[in-house]
Amino acid sequence: MDKPPSPANAATATLLVTSGRNPHDHQGVVNPPVYHASTIIFPNLAEFEAAEHGTHPGPTYGRRGTETQRSLEATIAALNGGEETLALPSGLAAMVVTLLAFLERGDHALVTDAVYKPVRRLCNGMLQRMGIEVTYFDPTLDAAGLEQLFRPETKLVWAESPGSLTFEMSDIPAFAQICQKHRAKLAIDNTWATGLYFKAFDHGVDLVTEAATKYLVGHSDAMVGAVTARGDDMQRVRKVADELGYHIAPDDCYLALRGMRSLAARLPHHYATGLKLAEFLAARPEIKRVIHPARRDHPGHALWRRDYLGASGLFAAVLHPVAHEALAAFTDGLELFGMGYSWGGYESLVIPCRPAAIRTAVPWQDEGMLLRFHAGLEDIGDLTADLTAGFARMKAAG
């Protein structure tokens, strides 16, 4: 392990506990109250007119957020080092409003080939119908390679580093320089590392999106997205979200806030357990290769070591080819590894994937099934015992 699985620094751990909290404004209550609201009553005409003109400092309508939402947004913004955050009803919603805020008919976007699959569907569907062209690029391109793909109408580059399925690392600072040169925005999906382990704005990123559903919520019980930005960029994002009618429920904001208070304690555990699981899998004869950016054998390890403060519990391993019956014998008897979408909660997960079906810029070469693992908060010995039993079933069935 190159880096100890610890919080980025003590100040960040404290920030997660203290941001967005004003107990003395709420009779000493530690957690911000949950405001369920649609209508907001104004005490006088002056305040109503201020709301109409967008200058009212407090809540104006339930869809535009209450103090519960503002507390969450302040905490996420502080973690990311951004000026302002907008909370949304899902990670995909955050990505939708970001893309629509900076792209219009006739524009061109460069999108990593490792992009989250629902965003790829958005690019190939809605954006295409709107007359926005997307080019998928090799996420491991250097600055010169990325710049060759730029056109006069290129307005945005979308990065996801590492990719949440195949875990390629991108040179984000180099991408930022090219974007600045061409006056294009650089947006990143930072769900894997969160603001705890990757300070995106310090590396030149303009817009940070996250599926806060994952590690920020941390308990697999709420859908939350977030966009963090600086300056005028957030005004464009807010305008699109308002036009689309997006609104996040106050209870989900509360659950995300609850999860964030323990992020600096939880994520190091995911990090350490994930690396131990990766080491265990790398030694198994059934595994062709392990894909984890924090391992020295990962092609992008140097970039991870240079730019990241830690790693999460999400990684992948490629199986040697096996019969479908053998794969089912492995997965179906697992007791601690659930098979389900999403990740970032306290429970361990594994899903089988075939990346070749969705890659376009960089063909996927492995013939064996890719297994994406999420390391939860269980005991590492129990997790490896569960996998050992699974591999025994696979061998017996194969």
C-alpha positions as CSV (number, residue, x, y, z in Angstrom):
1,M,0.0,0.0,0.0
2,D,1.6,3.3,-1.1
3,K,-0.5,5.5,1.1
4,P,-2.1,4.9,4.5
5,P,-5.9,4.7,4.4
6,S,-6.5,7.8,6.4
7,P,-8.5,11.0,5.9
8,A,-6.9,13.5,3.6
9,N,-6.1,15.7,6.6
10,A,-7.5,16.4,10.0
11,A,-9.0,19.7,8.8
12,T,-11.1,17.9,6.2
13,A,-12.4,15.4,8.8
14,T,-13.4,18.3,11.1
15,L,-14.9,20.1,8.2
16,L,-17.2,17.2,7.4
17,V,-18.5,17.2,11.0
18,T,-19.0,21.0,11.3
19,S,-20.1,22.3,7.9
20,G,-23.7,23.2,7.3
21,R,-24.5,23.0,11.0
22,N,-25.8,25.9,13.1
23,P,-27.3,24.3,16.2
24,H,-27.9,27.5,18.0
25,D,-30.2,28.6,15.2
26,H,-32.4,25.5,16.0
27,Q,-32.6,25.5,19.8
28,G,-29.3,23.6,20.1
29,V,-30.4,20.7,17.9
30,V,-27.2,19.1,16.6
31,N,-28.6,18.0,13.2
32,P,-30.3,20.5,10.8
33,P,-34.0,20.0,10.9
34,V,-35.9,18.4,8.0
35,Y,-38.2,21.0,6.4
36,H,-41.0,19.5,4.4
37,A,-42.3,22.4,2.4
38,S,-44.0,23.5,-0.8
39,T,-45.5,26.9,-0.1
40,I,-43.4,29.5,1.7
41,I,-45.3,32.4,3.2
42,F,-43.8,35.9,2.9
43,P,-44.5,38.4,5.7
44,N,-44.8,41.4,3.4
45,L,-44.9,42.6,-0.2
46,A,-41.2,43.7,-0.2
47,E,-40.0,40.1,0.6
48,F,-42.4,38.6,-1.9
49,E,-41.1,41.0,-4.6
50,A,-37.6,40.1,-3.6
51,A,-38.4,36.4,-4.2
52,E,-39.9,37.3,-7.6
53,H,-36.7,39.1,-8.6
54,G,-34.4,36.3,-7.2
55,T,-32.9,38.5,-4.5
56,H,-34.6,36.9,-1.5
57,P,-31.9,35.4,0.8
58,G,-34.1,32.7,2.3
59,P,-36.3,29.9,0.9
60,T,-39.0,31.0,-1.6
61,Y,-40.6,27.8,-2.8
62,G,-40.2,24.1,-1.9
63,R,-38.8,23.1,-5.3
64,R,-36.1,25.6,-4.9
65,G,-34.9,24.2,-1.6
66,T,-35.1,24.8,2.1
67,E,-32.6,25.1,4.9
68,T,-32.2,21.3,4.9
69,Q,-31.0,21.3,1.3
70,R,-28.8,24.4,1.9
71,S,-27.0,22.6,4.8
72,L,-26.2,19.6,2.6
73,E,-25.0,21.9,-0.3
74,A,-22.8,23.9,2.1
75,T,-21.2,20.7,3.3
76,I,-20.5,19.3,-0.1
77,A,-19.2,22.6,-1.4
78,A,-16.8,22.8,1.6
79,L,-15.5,19.2,1.0
80,N,-14.9,19.9,-2.7
81,G,-13.4,23.3,-2.2
82,G,-16.0,24.9,-4.5
83,E,-18.0,28.0,-4.0
84,E,-21.4,26.6,-4.4
85,T,-23.2,23.2,-4.7
86,L,-26.6,22.3,-6.1
87,A,-28.1,19.1,-4.7
88,L,-30.3,17.1,-7.1
89,P,-32.5,13.9,-6.9
90,S,-29.8,11.6,-8.4
91,G,-26.3,11.5,-9.7
92,L,-27.6,11.2,-13.2
93,A,-29.7,14.3,-12.7
94,A,-26.6,16.2,-11.7
95,M,-24.8,15.0,-14.8
96,V,-27.8,15.9,-17.0
97,V,-28.0,19.5,-15.8
98,T,-24.3,20.0,-16.1
99,L,-24.2,18.8,-19.7
100,L,-27.3,20.8,-20.7
101,A,-26.0,23.9,-19.0
102,F,-22.9,24.1,-21.3
103,L,-24.0,22.4,-24.5
104,E,-26.5,23.5,-27.1
105,R,-27.3,22.7,-30.8
106,G,-24.2,22.6,-32.9
107,D,-21.8,22.1,-30.0
108,H,-19.4,19.3,-29.6
109,A,-18.3,17.5,-26.5
110,L,-15.5,15.1,-25.7
111,V,-16.5,12.3,-23.4
112,T,-14.3,9.7,-21.8
113,D,-14.9,6.1,-23.1
114,A,-15.0,5.0,-19.5
115,V,-18.1,7.2,-18.8
116,Y,-20.9,6.0,-16.5
117,K,-23.3,4.0,-18.7
118,P,-26.4,6.2,-18.1
119,V,-24.4,9.2,-19.2
120,R,-23.4,7.4,-22.4
121,R,-27.1,6.7,-23.0
122,L,-27.9,10.4,-22.5
123,C,-25.1,11.4,-25.0
124,N,-26.3,8.9,-27.6
125,G,-30.0,9.8,-27.0
126,M,-31.1,13.2,-25.8
127,L,-27.9,15.1,-26.8
128,Q,-27.9,13.6,-30.2
129,R,-31.5,14.5,-30.8
130,M,-30.7,18.1,-29.7
131,G,-28.0,18.3,-32.4
132,I,-25.1,18.0,-30.0
133,E,-22.3,15.8,-31.2
134,V,-20.2,13.7,-28.8
135,T,-16.8,12.1,-29.5
136,Y,-15.7,9.4,-27.1
137,F,-12.0,9.4,-26.3
138,D,-9.4,7.1,-24.8
139,P,-9.3,8.1,-21.1
140,T,-5.6,7.4,-21.0
141,L,-4.8,10.0,-23.7
142,D,-2.1,12.6,-23.0
143,A,-2.7,16.3,-23.5
144,A,-1.5,16.2,-27.1
145,G,-3.8,13.3,-27.9
146,L,-6.8,15.0,-26.4
147,E,-6.1,18.3,-28.1
148,Q,-6.1,16.6,-31.5
149,L,-9.8,15.8,-30.9
150,F,-10.8,19.4,-30.3
151,R,-12.8,21.3,-32.8
152,P,-13.8,25.0,-32.9
153,E,-17.2,24.0,-31.6
154,T,-15.9,21.8,-28.7
155,K,-17.4,23.3,-25.6
156,L,-16.9,20.7,-22.9
157,V,-14.7,17.7,-21.9
158,W,-16.3,15.1,-19.6
159,A,-13.9,13.1,-17.5
160,E,-14.4,10.2,-15.1
161,S,-11.1,9.2,-13.4
162,P,-11.0,6.5,-12.6
163,G,-13.8,5.1,-14.6
164,S,-16.3,3.3,-12.3
165,L,-16.3,0.1,-14.3
166,T,-12.9,-0.3,-15.9
167,F,-10.9,2.1,-13.8
168,E,-8.6,3.9,-16.3
169,M,-6.9,7.0,-14.9
170,S,-6.8,10.3,-16.8
171,D,-4.3,13.1,-16.5
172,I,-6.8,15.7,-15.2
173,P,-4.3,18.6,-14.8
174,A,-3.2,18.1,-18.4
175,F,-6.8,18.0,-19.6
176,A,-7.5,21.2,-17.7
177,Q,-4.7,23.0,-19.5
178,I,-6.0,22.0,-22.9
179,C,-9.6,23.0,-21.9
180,Q,-8.4,26.4,-20.7
181,K,-6.4,26.9,-23.9
182,H,-9.5,26.3,-26.0
183,R,-12.0,28.0,-23.6
184,A,-13.9,24.7,-23.0
185,K,-15.2,23.5,-19.7
186,L,-13.8,20.5,-17.9
187,A,-16.3,18.5,-15.9
188,I,-15.6,15.4,-13.9
189,D,-17.6,12.7,-12.3
190,N,-15.8,12.5,-8.9
191,T,-18.0,9.8,-7.3
192,W,-15.2,7.2,-6.9
193,A,-12.8,9.4,-4.9
194,T,-15.2,12.0,-3.5
195,G,-13.8,15.4,-2.4
196,L,-12.0,13.6,0.4
197,Y,-9.5,11.9,-1.8
198,F,-9.5,14.0,-5.0
199,K,-9.5,17.8,-4.8
200,A,-10.8,18.4,-8.3
201,F,-10.7,22.2,-8.3
202,D,-7.1,22.2,-7.2
203,H,-6.3,20.3,-10.5
204,G,-8.1,22.7,-12.8
205,V,-11.6,21.2,-13.0
206,D,-14.5,23.6,-13.6
207,L,-17.4,21.4,-12.6
208,V,-17.6,18.5,-10.2
209,T,-20.5,16.1,-10.4
210,E,-21.2,13.3,-8.0
211,A,-23.6,10.5,-7.4
212,A,-23.8,11.3,-3.7
213,T,-26.0,8.2,-3.6
214,K,-22.8,6.3,-3.2
215,Y,-20.2,7.3,-0.6
216,L,-21.7,10.6,0.6
217,V,-24.9,8.9,1.6
218,G,-23.0,5.7,2.5
219,H,-25.9,3.6,3.6
220,S,-27.7,2.6,0.4
221,D,-30.9,4.3,1.4
222,A,-31.2,7.5,-0.6
223,M,-30.8,8.9,-4.1
224,V,-28.8,12.1,-4.2
225,G,-26.7,14.0,-6.8
226,A,-24.6,17.1,-6.6
227,V,-22.9,19.6,-8.9
228,T,-20.3,21.9,-7.4
229,A,-18.9,24.9,-9.3
230,R,-17.4,28.3,-9.0
231,G,-18.4,31.7,-10.2
232,D,-21.0,32.1,-13.0
233,D,-20.9,28.4,-13.9
234,M,-23.3,27.5,-11.1
235,Q,-25.9,30.1,-12.3
236,R,-26.1,28.2,-15.6
237,V,-26.5,24.9,-13.8
238,R,-29.2,26.3,-11.5
239,K,-31.1,27.7,-14.5
240,V,-31.3,24.4,-16.2
241,A,-32.2,22.5,-13.0
242,D,-35.0,25.1,-12.4
243,E,-36.3,24.8,-16.0
244,L,-36.3,21.0,-15.7
245,G,-38.2,21.1,-12.4
246,Y,-35.6,19.0,-10.5
247,H,-36.1,18.9,-6.8
248,I,-34.5,16.8,-4.1
249,A,-36.6,15.6,-1.2
250,P,-35.6,17.0,2.2
251,D,-35.5,13.5,3.8
252,D,-32.8,12.5,1.2
253,C,-30.8,15.6,2.1
254,Y,-31.0,14.7,5.7
255,L,-29.8,11.1,5.0
256,A,-26.9,12.5,2.9
257,L,-25.9,14.9,5.6
258,R,-25.9,12.0,8.1
259,G,-23.7,10.0,5.9
260,M,-21.2,12.7,5.3
261,R,-20.5,13.2,9.0
262,S,-18.8,9.8,9.0
263,L,-17.2,9.9,5.6
264,A,-13.7,10.5,6.9
265,A,-14.0,7.4,9.1
266,R,-15.8,5.2,6.6
267,L,-13.8,5.8,3.4
268,P,-10.4,4.8,4.8
269,H,-12.0,1.5,5.8
270,H,-13.4,0.9,2.3
271,Y,-9.9,1.9,0.9
272,A,-8.0,-0.6,3.2
273,T,-10.4,-3.5,2.7
274,G,-10.5,-2.9,-1.1
275,L,-6.8,-3.2,-1.4
276,K,-6.7,-6.3,0.8
277,L,-9.4,-7.9,-1.4
278,A,-7.5,-6.9,-4.5
279,E,-4.3,-8.6,-3.2
280,F,-6.3,-11.7,-2.3
281,L,-7.8,-11.8,-5.8
282,A,-4.5,-11.2,-7.6
283,A,-3.2,-14.4,-6.0
284,R,-6.1,-16.5,-7.2
285,P,-5.6,-18.8,-10.2
286,E,-9.1,-18.0,-11.5
287,I,-8.2,-14.3,-11.9
288,K,-6.4,-13.0,-15.0
289,R,-5.7,-9.5,-13.6
290,V,-6.9,-7.1,-11.0
291,I,-7.7,-3.5,-11.9
292,H,-7.2,-1.1,-9.0
293,P,-5.5,2.3,-9.4
294,A,-3.9,2.1,-6.0
295,R,-1.9,-1.0,-6.9
296,R,1.5,-0.6,-8.5
297,D,0.6,-2.9,-11.4
298,H,-2.1,-0.5,-12.6
299,P,-1.1,1.4,-15.8
300,G,-2.4,4.6,-14.3
301,H,-0.9,4.1,-10.8
302,A,1.6,7.0,-11.2
303,L,-1.3,9.4,-11.9
304,W,-3.2,8.2,-8.9
305,R,-0.2,8.5,-6.7
306,R,0.5,12.0,-7.9
307,D,-3.0,13.5,-7.8
308,Y,-5.1,11.4,-5.3
309,L,-5.0,11.3,-1.5
310,G,-6.5,7.9,-1.3
311,A,-8.8,5.3,-2.9
312,S,-12.3,4.1,-2.4
313,G,-13.5,0.4,-2.2
314,L,-14.5,0.0,-5.8
315,F,-12.3,-1.9,-8.2
316,A,-12.5,-4.8,-10.7
317,A,-10.9,-8.1,-11.5
318,V,-11.0,-10.1,-14.8
319,L,-11.7,-13.8,-14.7
320,H,-10.1,-16.3,-17.0
321,P,-13.0,-17.5,-19.3
322,V,-15.4,-19.9,-17.5
323,A,-18.7,-21.4,-18.5
324,H,-21.8,-19.5,-17.5
325,E,-22.8,-22.3,-15.1
326,A,-19.5,-21.9,-13.3
327,L,-20.0,-18.1,-13.0
328,A,-23.5,-18.6,-11.6
329,A,-22.2,-21.1,-9.1
330,F,-19.7,-18.5,-7.9
331,T,-22.1,-15.6,-7.6
332,D,-25.3,-17.3,-6.5
333,G,-23.9,-18.8,-3.3
334,L,-22.1,-15.8,-2.0
335,E,-23.4,-14.8,1.4
336,L,-21.7,-11.4,2.0
337,F,-21.3,-10.1,-1.5
338,G,-24.6,-8.9,-2.8
339,M,-25.3,-8.7,-6.5
340,G,-26.8,-5.3,-7.2
341,Y,-26.2,-2.0,-8.9
342,S,-24.8,1.1,-7.2
343,W,-22.1,1.0,-4.5
344,G,-20.6,3.1,-1.7
345,G,-22.8,1.7,1.0
346,Y,-21.6,-0.4,4.0
347,E,-22.3,-3.7,2.2
348,S,-19.9,-5.5,-0.1
349,L,-21.1,-6.1,-3.7
350,V,-20.1,-7.8,-6.9
351,I,-21.5,-7.6,-10.4
352,P,-20.4,-9.4,-13.6
353,C,-19.9,-7.1,-16.6
354,R,-18.9,-7.2,-20.2
355,P,-17.4,-3.8,-21.1
356,A,-16.9,-4.7,-24.7
357,A,-20.6,-4.1,-25.3
358,I,-20.4,-0.4,-24.4
359,R,-16.9,0.7,-25.5
360,T,-16.4,2.6,-28.7
361,A,-13.1,4.5,-28.6
362,V,-11.0,1.8,-27.0
363,P,-12.0,-1.8,-27.8
364,W,-12.1,-4.1,-24.7
365,Q,-9.8,-7.0,-25.3
366,D,-10.4,-9.4,-22.4
367,E,-12.5,-12.4,-23.2
368,G,-13.2,-13.3,-19.6
369,M,-15.9,-11.8,-17.5
370,L,-15.1,-8.6,-15.6
371,L,-16.2,-8.7,-11.9
372,R,-16.7,-5.3,-10.3
373,F,-16.3,-5.5,-6.6
374,H,-17.2,-3.0,-3.9
375,A,-15.5,-3.6,-0.6
376,G,-17.9,-2.8,2.3
377,L,-17.3,-2.5,6.0
378,E,-17.4,-6.2,6.8
379,D,-14.4,-8.1,8.3
380,I,-11.8,-8.9,5.6
381,G,-11.4,-12.4,6.8
382,D,-15.1,-13.1,6.4
383,L,-15.1,-11.5,2.9
384,T,-12.2,-13.6,1.7
385,A,-13.7,-16.7,3.1
386,D,-16.9,-16.0,1.2
387,L,-15.0,-15.6,-2.1
388,T,-12.9,-18.7,-1.4
389,A,-16.0,-20.7,-1.1
390,G,-17.3,-19.1,-4.3
391,F,-14.2,-20.1,-6.2
392,A,-14.6,-23.7,-4.9
393,R,-18.1,-23.8,-6.3
394,M,-16.9,-22.3,-9.6
395,K,-14.3,-25.1,-9.9
396,A,-16.8,-27.8,-9.1
397,A,-19.3,-26.5,-11.6
398,G,-16.7,-25.9,-14.4
